[in-house]
Amino acid sequence: MTTRVTRLDNGMTIVTDNMPHLKTAALGVWVGAGSQSEKASENGLTHLLEHMAFKGTKKRSALQIAEEVEAVGGEMNASTSVEHTNYYLRLMAEDVPLGLDILADILQESIFDPDELEREKHVILQEIGAAEDTPEDVAFDLLLETAWPDQSIGRPILGTPQRVKGFEPKDIRNYMDRRYSAQGMVLSASGAVSHDEIVSKAQQLFTKLSQTKPTAVPEITYHGGSKFLEKDLQEVQVILGFEGISYADQDYYAVQILASILGGGMSSRLFQKVREQRGLCYSIYAFHWAFTGGGLFAIHAATGPQDTEELMPVIVDELVNVTRTITNAEVQRAKAQIKASLLIALESPAARAGQIARQLMIYDRVVCVDELTQRVDAVSLEQVQKVAQRVFLSKKPTMVSVGPKSPMLSLSQVESRIKEARILS
């Protein structure tokens, strides 16, 4: 595979990864604007803009956009995250020029028709309702809100019904002018693609992007705390979180290995201890979310209300235990899992296009797979041990639950157990 990068005169970055054995291509535009870019009054606006980009331009109606893509067997979609928004297509190789034309059209010529906006706001209100009916989604929103209160990163990506209802076309245009800058965009393509042809086409098409210099996203300050939302459900969603680390941190790969050891698969400590040995829940896993200015390490479990009293001490004790008992066999197994997932992603042009786009936005360069695997291999057992102590024995935890009222460790009890472990260590 061959990765090439070109920066256009307007500041937009083009990155391609040619996979000559394929007959299809994945391409998209990644924008350095997500929910964390929003002011409090704009909560949900990034996601609304993502929806409205498909709702008509100066030369295509919403139906025509969909018909042109599907007439050649293509797929088109978009997504909004905390730090980025992306618009992407999967097409046959010969239809890449059409895909580029549509991407340029929706990102430069969208009209944000008031009638379409009202319809789409109604659709998003239904999306918010669906999320509120999904206990796990509610729990994760509550987790971010509790870890980072009164900050954009702690607000729901979808926004709130009240905010969404109040947005007008001018709000979208103003936000787009401010945040959708050419300098903050990456056009990424992977599969059966020609770098030179894409650069040439992009230079012709992307001529009307905002030239505003991207503003830095707000710094984030972790707080922690606890919130419990009582709902009439069969299960309790429980998440215990801790302050994590950023992409740029020297311990980034060590903390990913730690997450895998604790709850990354059926052989992980928490799966074996909580589910296999104790039968206390159906689902349990650990994860680490990294952002530009920080991160969050957390354990999620879904269990019956009768089991929470026993479940939480088992989880906390295992977190304390892992700060001093990690084995080399666990580290090697976690490394193998991480490297395999990296290599599997290379087999999908869509996953590869997203991977190289995000690398450019985070590191300002493409990180080759050999370098990635070398970074993983370079992590020592001692480094994983130290990052476990850094994460679990440092700041105040974040603890949330959604579901029926049930007996559970309080945050102060969790902190007491961790404090005892800190003294012992």
C-alpha positions as CSV (number, residue, x, y, z in Angstrom):
1,M,0.0,0.0,0.0
2,T,1.2,3.5,-0.9
3,T,0.2,6.5,1.2
4,R,0.7,10.0,-0.3
5,V,-0.1,13.4,1.1
6,T,-0.6,16.8,-0.6
7,R,-1.7,20.1,0.9
8,L,-3.7,22.3,-1.5
9,D,-3.1,26.1,-1.7
10,N,-6.3,26.7,0.2
11,G,-5.0,24.7,3.1
12,M,-7.0,21.5,2.6
13,T,-5.0,18.3,3.0
14,I,-5.4,15.4,0.5
15,V,-4.3,11.9,1.6
16,T,-4.6,8.7,-0.4
17,D,-3.8,5.0,0.1
18,N,-3.7,3.1,-3.1
19,M,-4.8,-0.5,-2.8
20,P,-4.4,-1.8,-6.4
21,H,-6.0,-5.2,-5.8
22,L,-9.4,-3.6,-5.2
23,K,-12.0,-2.3,-7.6
24,T,-13.8,-0.1,-5.1
25,A,-12.8,3.1,-3.3
26,A,-13.7,4.8,0.0
27,L,-13.4,8.5,0.2
28,G,-14.6,11.3,2.5
29,V,-13.9,14.6,4.1
30,W,-12.9,14.8,7.7
31,V,-13.5,18.1,9.4
32,G,-11.8,19.2,12.6
33,A,-15.1,20.2,14.2
34,G,-17.1,18.1,16.6
35,S,-19.4,18.6,19.6
36,Q,-16.4,19.9,21.6
37,S,-16.2,22.8,19.2
38,E,-19.6,24.1,20.2
39,K,-20.5,27.0,22.6
40,A,-23.1,26.1,25.2
41,S,-25.7,27.8,23.0
42,E,-24.7,25.7,20.0
43,N,-25.0,22.2,21.6
44,G,-26.2,19.8,18.9
45,L,-25.4,22.2,16.1
46,T,-22.5,20.2,14.7
47,H,-24.7,17.1,14.4
48,L,-27.5,19.1,12.9
49,L,-25.2,20.5,10.3
50,E,-24.0,17.0,9.4
51,H,-27.7,16.1,8.7
52,M,-28.4,19.2,6.8
53,A,-25.5,18.8,4.4
54,F,-27.5,16.1,2.6
55,K,-30.7,18.2,2.4
56,G,-30.1,20.1,-0.8
57,T,-27.6,22.3,-2.6
58,K,-27.8,25.0,-5.3
59,K,-27.7,22.3,-8.0
60,R,-29.1,19.2,-6.3
61,S,-32.1,18.4,-4.2
62,A,-31.9,16.0,-1.3
63,L,-33.5,13.3,-3.5
64,Q,-31.0,14.0,-6.3
65,I,-28.0,13.6,-4.0
66,A,-29.3,10.2,-2.9
67,E,-30.3,9.1,-6.4
68,E,-26.9,10.0,-8.0
69,V,-25.0,8.0,-5.4
70,E,-27.3,5.0,-5.4
71,A,-27.6,5.0,-9.2
72,V,-24.0,3.8,-9.4
73,G,-24.4,1.4,-6.5
74,G,-22.6,3.7,-4.0
75,E,-23.3,4.4,-0.3
76,M,-23.0,7.7,1.4
77,N,-23.2,8.7,5.1
78,A,-21.7,10.9,7.8
79,S,-21.0,10.9,11.5
80,T,-20.3,13.4,14.3
81,S,-18.0,12.7,17.2
82,V,-16.5,14.8,20.0
83,E,-13.7,16.2,17.9
84,H,-14.5,15.5,14.3
85,T,-17.2,15.3,11.7
86,N,-16.9,13.2,8.5
87,Y,-18.8,12.8,5.3
88,Y,-17.9,9.7,3.3
89,L,-18.8,7.5,0.4
90,R,-18.1,4.0,-0.9
91,L,-18.1,3.6,-4.7
92,M,-16.8,1.7,-7.6
93,A,-13.4,3.1,-8.7
94,E,-14.7,4.7,-11.9
95,D,-17.2,6.7,-9.8
96,V,-14.7,8.5,-7.6
97,P,-15.0,11.7,-9.6
98,L,-18.8,11.7,-8.9
99,G,-18.1,11.2,-5.2
100,L,-15.7,14.1,-5.1
101,D,-18.2,16.3,-6.9
102,I,-21.0,15.5,-4.4
103,L,-18.7,16.0,-1.4
104,A,-17.6,19.4,-2.7
105,D,-21.2,20.3,-3.5
106,I,-22.7,19.5,0.0
107,L,-19.8,21.1,1.8
108,Q,-19.8,24.4,-0.2
109,E,-23.2,24.9,-1.8
110,S,-25.8,23.6,0.8
111,I,-28.7,26.0,1.0
112,F,-30.1,25.0,4.4
113,D,-33.7,25.4,3.2
114,P,-35.9,26.4,6.2
115,D,-38.6,23.8,5.4
116,E,-36.0,21.1,5.1
117,L,-34.5,22.3,8.4
118,E,-37.8,22.0,10.2
119,R,-38.2,18.4,8.9
120,E,-34.7,17.4,9.8
121,K,-35.0,18.9,13.3
122,H,-38.0,16.7,13.8
123,V,-36.0,13.7,12.6
124,I,-33.2,14.5,15.1
125,L,-35.8,14.9,17.9
126,Q,-36.7,11.3,17.1
127,E,-33.1,10.3,17.2
128,I,-32.7,11.9,20.6
129,G,-35.8,10.0,21.7
130,A,-34.3,6.7,20.5
131,A,-31.1,7.4,22.4
132,E,-33.1,8.2,25.5
133,D,-34.8,4.8,25.1
134,T,-31.4,3.1,25.0
135,P,-30.1,2.8,28.6
136,E,-26.4,2.3,27.5
137,D,-26.5,5.6,25.5
138,V,-28.0,7.4,28.5
139,A,-25.3,6.0,30.8
140,F,-22.5,7.1,28.5
141,D,-23.9,10.7,28.1
142,L,-24.2,10.8,31.9
143,L,-20.6,9.6,32.2
144,L,-19.3,12.5,30.1
145,E,-21.5,15.0,31.8
146,T,-20.2,13.9,35.2
147,A,-16.5,13.6,34.2
148,W,-16.5,17.1,32.5
149,P,-19.4,19.1,33.9
150,D,-20.3,22.5,32.3
151,Q,-17.9,21.8,29.4
152,S,-18.6,21.2,25.7
153,I,-17.1,17.7,25.9
154,G,-19.6,16.8,28.6
155,R,-22.6,17.7,26.6
156,P,-24.5,15.2,24.4
157,I,-23.4,15.2,20.7
158,L,-27.1,15.1,19.6
159,G,-27.9,18.2,21.7
160,T,-31.1,18.6,23.7
161,P,-34.6,18.9,22.2
162,Q,-34.9,22.6,23.4
163,R,-31.6,23.5,21.7
164,V,-32.3,21.7,18.5
165,K,-35.8,23.2,18.1
166,G,-34.3,26.7,18.3
167,F,-31.7,26.5,15.5
168,E,-32.2,28.5,12.4
169,P,-30.4,28.5,9.0
170,K,-28.2,31.5,9.9
171,D,-26.9,29.5,13.0
172,I,-25.7,26.7,10.7
173,R,-24.1,29.1,8.2
174,N,-22.3,31.1,10.9
175,Y,-21.0,27.9,12.5
176,M,-19.9,26.5,9.2
177,D,-18.1,29.7,8.3
178,R,-16.3,29.6,11.6
179,R,-15.5,25.9,12.0
180,Y,-15.5,24.4,8.5
181,S,-12.2,25.9,7.3
182,A,-10.1,24.4,4.5
183,Q,-7.1,24.3,6.8
184,G,-9.1,22.1,9.2
185,M,-10.2,19.6,6.6
186,V,-8.7,16.3,5.3
187,L,-9.9,14.7,2.1
188,S,-9.0,11.0,2.4
189,A,-9.4,8.2,-0.1
190,S,-8.4,4.6,0.0
191,G,-8.7,1.6,-2.4
192,A,-8.6,1.8,-6.1
193,V,-7.6,5.5,-6.2
194,S,-5.1,7.7,-8.0
195,H,-3.5,10.3,-5.8
196,D,-2.7,12.7,-8.7
197,E,-6.2,12.4,-10.2
198,I,-7.9,13.1,-6.8
199,V,-5.6,16.1,-6.1
200,S,-6.3,17.5,-9.6
201,K,-10.0,17.1,-9.2
202,A,-10.0,18.5,-5.6
203,Q,-8.2,21.6,-6.8
204,Q,-11.0,22.3,-9.3
205,L,-13.8,21.5,-6.9
206,F,-12.9,22.7,-3.4
207,T,-12.5,26.4,-4.2
208,K,-15.2,28.0,-2.0
209,L,-14.2,26.6,1.4
210,S,-13.9,29.1,4.3
211,Q,-10.3,30.4,4.7
212,T,-10.9,31.3,8.4
213,K,-8.0,30.0,10.5
214,P,-9.4,27.1,12.7
215,T,-9.7,28.1,16.3
216,A,-8.4,25.8,19.0
217,V,-11.0,23.7,20.8
218,P,-11.5,24.5,24.5
219,E,-9.3,22.9,27.0
220,I,-10.9,20.2,29.1
221,T,-10.7,19.9,32.9
222,Y,-11.6,16.5,34.4
223,H,-13.6,16.7,37.6
224,G,-15.2,13.3,38.3
225,G,-18.1,12.6,40.7
226,S,-21.2,10.5,40.7
227,K,-24.7,10.5,39.3
228,F,-27.4,7.9,39.5
229,L,-30.5,8.0,37.2
230,E,-33.4,5.8,38.4
231,K,-35.4,4.3,35.5
232,D,-37.8,1.4,35.2
233,L,-35.6,-1.1,33.5
234,Q,-34.7,-4.8,33.8
235,E,-30.9,-4.1,34.1
236,V,-28.7,-1.5,35.7
237,Q,-26.1,0.1,33.5
238,V,-23.0,0.9,35.6
239,I,-19.9,2.8,34.5
240,L,-16.9,3.5,36.6
241,G,-14.5,6.0,35.1
242,F,-11.1,7.6,35.7
243,E,-9.2,10.4,34.1
244,G,-7.3,9.0,31.1
245,I,-4.7,10.5,28.8
246,S,-4.4,12.2,25.4
247,Y,-3.3,10.9,22.1
248,A,0.0,12.6,22.5
249,D,0.8,11.2,25.9
250,Q,3.9,8.9,26.1
251,D,1.7,6.3,27.8
252,Y,-1.0,6.2,25.1
253,Y,-0.2,2.7,23.9
254,A,0.4,1.4,27.5
255,V,-3.1,2.5,28.5
256,Q,-4.6,0.8,25.5
257,I,-2.8,-2.4,26.5
258,L,-4.1,-1.9,30.1
259,A,-7.7,-1.6,28.8
260,S,-7.3,-4.8,26.9
261,I,-5.9,-6.7,29.9
262,L,-8.7,-5.6,32.1
263,G,-11.7,-5.9,29.8
264,G,-10.8,-6.3,26.1
265,G,-11.9,-9.9,25.4
266,M,-13.1,-13.2,26.9
267,S,-9.7,-13.8,28.4
268,S,-9.6,-10.4,30.1
269,R,-9.5,-10.1,33.9
270,L,-12.9,-8.6,34.4
271,F,-14.7,-10.9,32.0
272,Q,-13.2,-13.9,33.7
273,K,-13.6,-12.7,37.3
274,V,-17.0,-11.0,37.0
275,R,-18.8,-13.1,34.4
276,E,-17.1,-16.5,34.2
277,Q,-16.2,-17.0,37.8
278,R,-19.0,-15.1,39.6
279,G,-21.8,-14.9,37.0
280,L,-22.6,-11.3,38.0
281,C,-23.3,-9.9,34.6
282,Y,-23.8,-10.6,31.0
283,S,-21.7,-7.8,29.6
284,I,-18.6,-6.1,31.0
285,Y,-15.7,-4.4,29.2
286,A,-13.0,-1.8,29.7
287,F,-12.1,1.0,27.3
288,H,-10.0,4.1,27.0
289,W,-11.2,7.2,25.1
290,A,-8.3,9.5,24.1
291,F,-8.9,13.1,23.0
292,T,-6.5,16.0,22.1
293,G,-6.5,17.4,25.6
294,G,-7.1,14.4,27.8
295,G,-9.0,11.1,28.0
296,L,-11.2,8.8,30.0
297,F,-10.6,5.2,31.1
298,A,-13.8,3.4,32.1
299,I,-15.4,0.0,32.9
300,H,-19.0,-0.6,31.8
301,A,-21.2,-3.4,33.1
302,A,-24.8,-4.3,32.7
303,T,-26.3,-6.4,35.4
304,G,-29.4,-7.2,37.4
305,P,-30.3,-4.9,40.3
306,Q,-29.9,-7.8,42.7
307,D,-26.2,-8.2,41.7
308,T,-24.9,-4.6,42.0
309,E,-24.0,-4.9,45.6
310,E,-21.7,-7.7,44.9
311,L,-20.5,-6.6,41.5
312,M,-19.0,-3.2,42.3
313,P,-16.6,-4.4,45.0
314,V,-15.3,-7.1,42.7
315,I,-14.6,-4.5,39.9
316,V,-12.9,-2.1,42.3
317,D,-10.8,-4.8,43.9
318,E,-9.7,-6.0,40.5
319,L,-8.7,-2.5,39.5
320,V,-6.6,-2.1,42.6
321,N,-5.2,-5.6,42.1
322,V,-4.1,-4.8,38.5
323,T,-1.9,-2.0,39.7
324,R,0.6,-4.5,41.1
325,T,0.0,-7.9,39.6
326,I,0.1,-7.5,35.8
327,T,2.0,-10.4,34.1
328,N,4.2,-10.5,31.0
329,A,1.8,-13.1,29.5
330,E,-1.1,-10.6,29.8
331,V,0.9,-7.8,28.2
332,Q,1.9,-10.0,25.3
333,R,-1.6,-11.2,24.7
334,A,-2.9,-7.6,24.7
335,K,-0.2,-6.5,22.3
336,A,-1.2,-9.3,19.9
337,Q,-4.9,-8.3,20.1
338,I,-4.1,-4.6,19.4
339,K,-1.7,-5.4,16.5
340,A,-4.2,-7.8,14.9
341,S,-7.0,-5.2,15.1
342,L,-4.6,-2.6,13.4
343,L,-3.8,-5.0,10.6
344,I,-7.4,-6.1,10.1
345,A,-8.4,-2.5,9.6
346,L,-5.9,-2.3,6.7
347,E,-8.1,-4.8,4.8
348,S,-11.0,-2.3,4.6
349,P,-10.6,0.7,2.4
350,A,-13.3,2.6,4.5
351,A,-11.5,1.9,7.8
352,R,-8.1,2.8,6.2
353,A,-9.4,6.1,4.8
354,G,-10.7,7.0,8.3
355,Q,-7.5,5.9,10.0
356,I,-5.1,8.0,7.9
357,A,-7.4,11.0,8.0
358,R,-7.6,10.9,11.8
359,Q,-3.8,10.5,12.0
360,L,-3.3,13.6,9.9
361,M,-5.7,15.6,12.1
362,I,-4.1,14.4,15.3
363,Y,-0.4,14.0,14.5
364,D,-0.2,16.1,11.3
365,R,1.3,13.1,9.5
366,V,0.4,9.5,8.5
367,V,1.8,6.9,10.9
368,C,2.7,3.8,9.0
369,V,1.6,0.4,10.3
370,D,5.2,-0.7,11.0
371,E,5.7,2.3,13.3
372,L,2.4,1.6,15.0
373,T,3.3,-2.0,15.7
374,Q,6.7,-1.0,16.9
375,R,5.2,1.5,19.3
376,V,3.0,-1.3,20.7
377,D,5.9,-3.7,20.9
378,A,8.0,-1.2,22.7
379,V,5.7,-1.0,25.7
380,S,7.1,-2.8,28.7
381,L,5.3,-4.6,31.6
382,E,6.7,-1.9,33.9
383,Q,5.2,0.9,31.8
384,V,1.7,-0.8,31.9
385,Q,2.1,-1.3,35.6
386,K,2.9,2.4,36.1
387,V,0.1,3.7,33.9
388,A,-2.4,1.5,35.9
389,Q,-1.2,3.2,39.1
390,R,-1.4,6.6,37.3
391,V,-5.0,6.1,36.2
392,F,-6.5,4.2,39.1
393,L,-4.6,5.7,42.1
394,S,-4.7,9.4,41.1
395,K,-7.8,11.6,40.8
396,K,-11.4,11.3,41.9
397,P,-13.3,8.6,40.0
398,T,-16.5,9.1,38.0
399,M,-19.3,6.8,38.7
400,V,-22.7,6.6,37.1
401,S,-25.6,4.2,36.8
402,V,-28.9,4.1,35.0
403,G,-31.7,1.7,35.9
404,P,-33.7,0.5,38.9
405,K,-32.6,1.6,42.4
406,S,-30.2,-1.0,43.7
407,P,-27.6,-1.3,46.5
408,M,-24.2,-0.2,45.3
409,L,-20.9,1.1,46.6
410,S,-21.0,4.9,47.0
411,L,-18.3,7.0,45.4
412,S,-16.7,7.7,48.8
413,Q,-16.5,3.9,49.4
414,V,-14.8,3.4,46.0
415,E,-12.4,6.2,46.9
416,S,-11.7,4.6,50.3
417,R,-10.8,1.3,48.7
418,I,-8.5,3.0,46.2
419,K,-6.9,5.1,49.0
420,E,-6.1,2.0,50.9
421,A,-4.4,0.6,47.7
422,R,-2.4,3.8,47.3
423,I,-1.1,3.5,50.8
424,L,-0.2,-0.2,50.2
425,S,1.6,0.6,46.9
